[in-house]
Amino acid sequence: MQLMPDSPLRQVALEIEAHVAEAGWDQAPRLYALVPTVDLLAREPLLAETMGIDEHVPEGSFTSIEQESLPQDVSLEDALAQMMWPEQVVGCAVVIERIMLPPEVEDDLPNDPDALLDFVASHPERQEVRLVAAVTRDGTVHSAVRARTPGDSALLEGPDLVPGLIAQLQQTLAD
């Protein structure tokens, strides 16, 4: 049963999550440019052919193009803050792994960064998750979260699961 309304952005976000999941866990962040598939076919027919994209594509669909590895000397947040996409890129997506804690422990979080790391690493309710966030220039957003354990955990989806990450991606598309 599908709970989220389907859209081209949702479809590409789910494709990206499935692609990244094939490589397992403990991966570096991955960044994708999103381009209209019809534009890719028109501008880069050989690339589209290499990618297995034919002329019969659903209207409004996107093709994700993985970007070179992100800089290792800065955080993902700092890298995104310095990034701007060219106009041909109508959207972008990122996949990252993080540790999440239940909301009820927020008041117990220490202010000291080292103490915070220790607190999170040792908390019995911590959960490793893979986050996917995708946005377009027109303001459409989609996000997905999958827990590492159990191994068959369901993919949670929605427009507002990772609002901070969504906002950072939207800034990379600002004119």
Phi and psi in degrees as a GROMACS rama.xvg file:
@    title "Ramachandran Plot"
@    xaxis  label "Phi"
@    yaxis  label "Psi"
@TYPE xy
-94.6003  124.104  GLN-2
-96.267  -28.5967  LEU-3
-91.6448  140.731  MET-4
-62.4936  139.666  PRO-5
-79.537  149.759  ASP-6
-160.274  162.294  SER-7
-58.9852  -36.6153  PRO-8
-67.7792  -41.2213  LEU-9
-60.0991  -44.6725  ARG-10
-61.3832  -44.4676  GLN-11
-69.9319  -35.1117  VAL-12
-63.3624  -42.122  ALA-13
-67.8055  -37.5302  LEU-14
-62.7566  -42.7826  GLU-15
-63.3612  -45.6774  ILE-16
-60.8261  -43.3199  GLU-17
-64.6766  -39.8716  ALA-18
-63.371  -47.0439  HIS-19
-66.6702  -38.7072  VAL-20
-61.1092  -30.3417  ALA-21
-58.73  -28.7022  GLU-22
-89.1606  1.44637  ALA-23
82.9067  -159.469  GLY-24
-102.847  179.844  TRP-25
63.8812  47.4303  ASP-26
-107.08  154.337  GLN-27
-71.5878  159.374  ALA-28
-56.6371  147.285  PRO-29
-128.464  134.647  ARG-30
-118.792  140.172  LEU-31
-131.264  137.326  TYR-32
-87.6222  143.276  ALA-33
-114.417  124.971  LEU-34
-126.133  148.452  VAL-35
-60.9079  131.698  PRO-36
-60.701  -37.9278  THR-37
-63.6311  -35.4275  VAL-38
-67.0139  -40.9071  ASP-39
-62.0219  -43.6841  LEU-40
-59.551  -40.986  LEU-41
-72.8739  -42.1961  ALA-42
-84.7963  -35.7197  ARG-43
-133.631  67.698  GLU-44
-61.5657  -35.2441  PRO-45
-69.128  -39.3874  LEU-46
-64.2674  -44.1876  LEU-47
-60.6014  -41.2402  ALA-48
-64.2456  -42.7578  GLU-49
-61.5233  -35.8151  THR-50
-81.0384  -3.47228  MET-51
79.5196  23.681  GLY-52
-95.1551  124.567  ILE-53
-102.387  179.965  ASP-54
-73.0143  -14.6414  GLU-55
-97.7226  84.0791  HIS-56
-115.215  148.851  VAL-57
-60.6573  142.815  PRO-58
-59.166  133.963  GLU-59
80.3216  3.42795  GLY-60
-70.5688  155.49  SER-61
-113.894  151.391  PHE-62
-113.287  132.396  THR-63
-94.1734  136.385  SER-64
-123.444  111.3  ILE-65
-68.0737  135.775  GLU-66
-88.6289  160.752  GLN-67
-54.7895  160.717  GLU-68
-55.7987  144.928  SER-69
-70.5437  155.169  LEU-70
-57.0917  136.028  PRO-71
-86.0726  -14.8112  GLN-72
-92.2138  0.376811  ASP-73
-134.028  158.601  VAL-74
-71.3815  161.006  SER-75
-57.452  -42.3082  LEU-76
-60.4125  -43.186  GLU-77
-67.8877  -38.1788  ASP-78
-63.2122  -44.5515  ALA-79
-65.3026  -35.2591  LEU-80
-63.99  -23.2546  ALA-81
-99.403  0.895883  GLN-82
-101.137  142  MET-83
-138.505  134.923  MET-84
-92.4608  147.736  TRP-85
-69.7981  163.918  PRO-86
-63.2619  -23.5958  GLU-87
-68.2394  -21.6108  GLN-88
-87.7293  115.83  VAL-89
-95.5327  -5.36851  VAL-90
-168.089  175.055  GLY-91
-152.767  162.618  CYS-92
-144.811  153.385  ALA-93
-138.084  148.381  VAL-94
-126.169  126.557  VAL-95
-138.693  157.98  ILE-96
-109.491  137.879  GLU-97
-142.933  169.065  ARG-98
-107.337  129.47  ILE-99
-115.605  148.768  MET-100
-116.426  156.355  LEU-101
-64.0259  148.471  PRO-102
-57.4443  -29.2049  PRO-103
-69.0151  -11.9071  GLU-104
-94.7558  1.02596  VAL-105
-56.0693  -39.8195  GLU-106
-68.4799  -19.6317  ASP-107
-90.1479  -3.6959  ASP-108
-68.9989  130.209  LEU-109
-72.6181  154.425  PRO-110
-81.8078  -30.3726  ASN-111
-68.8709  126.79  ASP-112
-57.4397  -40.5387  PRO-113
-67.7661  -41.7983  ASP-114
-66.1682  -34.8532  ALA-115
-63.8175  -44.2647  LEU-116
-59.9383  -45.0707  LEU-117
-62.9253  -42.6286  ASP-118
-59.7593  -48.982  PHE-119
-65.2744  -44.9621  VAL-120
-63.3722  -29.8438  ALA-121
-102.818  -2.66891  SER-122
-69.0179  129.929  HIS-123
-67.709  -17.6938  PRO-124
-103.428  12.7052  GLU-125
-65.7883  150.975  ARG-126
-138.984  124.934  GLN-127
-78.7658  134.37  GLU-128
-137.762  154.909  VAL-129
-106.95  126.696  ARG-130
-109.216  134.276  LEU-131
-121.916  128.332  VAL-132
-129.746  133.967  ALA-133
-136.281  138.782  ALA-134
-140.237  157.836  VAL-135
-126.031  163.935  THR-136
-61.3794  -27.8458  ARG-137
-81.6028  4.41432  ASP-138
95.1384  -0.261512  GLY-139
-71.7219  137.682  THR-140
-136.095  153.006  VAL-141
-151.774  143.731  HIS-142
-140.339  158.136  SER-143
-146.016  147.479  ALA-144
-135.779  131.017  VAL-145
-127.779  128.542  ARG-146
-78.7397  146.985  ALA-147
-69.8383  -39.0388  ARG-148
-125.26  141.513  THR-149
-71.4366  165.188  PRO-150
-59.4276  -24.7695  GLY-151
-105.683  29.1288  ASP-152
-62.6907  146.291  SER-153
-73.1276  151.466  ALA-154
-86.0898  121.312  LEU-155
-91.2545  138.639  LEU-156
-133.149  155.125  GLU-157
166.955  167.239  GLY-158
-78.303  -15.6475  PRO-159
-128.277  27.2292  ASP-160
-74.629  -30.3945  LEU-161
-133.834  68.8904  VAL-162
-60.71  -36.3331  PRO-163
-64.9724  -43.5621  GLY-164
-66.9056  -40.098  LEU-165
-58.8383  -46.9458  ILE-166
-61.7608  -40.3424  ALA-167
-64.2329  -41.2799  GLN-168
-65.9474  -39.9061  LEU-169
-60.9928  -35.1882  GLN-170
-63.4949  -30.251  GLN-171
-71.0234  -17.4794  THR-172
-101.949  -3.61021  LEU-173
-64.5411  141.276  ALA-174
